[in-house]
Amino acid sequence: MRAGVDVVRLNFSHGVVADHERRIDLVREAARQAGRYVGVLGDLQGPKIRIDRFVAGKITLKDGAEFTLDASLAVDAGTESSVGIAYKKLPSDVFAKHRRACD
């Protein structure tokens, strides 16, 4: 705190409420002792966008080959041309030519 921290990030993906409360209390006490105002940033988990599994267990994507993320594919039905996704709402959350979240 004395070295100049302004914000402490807490990853809420791990631990339980009591753990987070204890850590926040520790940050606040250390900031008080250092005579500083220190923010606490709660990092909230977003959707887990993960691919499912492949029939063969492992594949190698070929340079230039078409590959599809398919929300309707079974969990273990992935091939060299497509694979299922855990986040089933992905197709409705993205649009053609989207490059990043702020588009």
Residue, then its C-alpha position, 0 to 999 in steps of 0.5 A: m500500500r505504501a508503494g502506491v497501489d490505487v486499486v486491488r483486483l479480486n477475482f470472484s471466480h474463485g472462493v466464497v463470499a466469506d473469502h472475498e469479505r475477508r480479503i476486502d477487509l484486509v485491503r481496507e485495513a492495510a489502506r487505512q494503516a498506509g493512510r491511502y484510499v484504495g479501490v477494490l475492483g471485483d472481477l466478475q466472471g462472464p460467460k465461458i466461451r469454450i469449445d466442446r470435444f472432438v471425436a478423435g480426441k485431438i485435431t490439427l486445423k489446416d491453414g486456410a481450411e474452413f472451421t465452424l463453431d456449431a452451437s447445435l453439435a453434440v458435446d463430443a462430435g467435433t471434427e476437423s471441420s466443426v466443433g460444438i461450443a459450451y456457450k449456446k447463446l454465442p451465435s445470437d451474441v455475435f454478428a458478421k464483421h464483429r471484431r471485438a466486444c465494443d463493435 
